[in-house]
Amino acid sequence: MSPDLDGLSPTECAAGCGVDGCLISGKAYCAHPCKAGLMFDDRTDPAAQKRYSDARRALGLPVQKESV
């Protein structure tokens, strides 16, 4: 698991997430794969998509094949 995602579980956000933002979205909204997910506009952001995929992998969830 990426050090940034320490503490991530199906019910808890990563330790580095908080009132200042989400490590997965990189913004002020929660993109936890089991809670909310990425907002539509961020699904085309390669960096956000990678963080989201990394989080899904860390949780043992299926990951959509990333486009190249």
C-alpha angles and dihedrals in degrees: 000000000000111000088237089062097053110141095022112143135157089271104027132063121234116279091249094057120094147120090321093059150289123291090214100050094031086220141083095280130079115251097176106155093229095043113035117336129207119323114246096255092053094053089083093050106100094205093050091045091052093050090048092049091048089053092049090050091049089054093046093246124143114269124214112236108264116238118236 
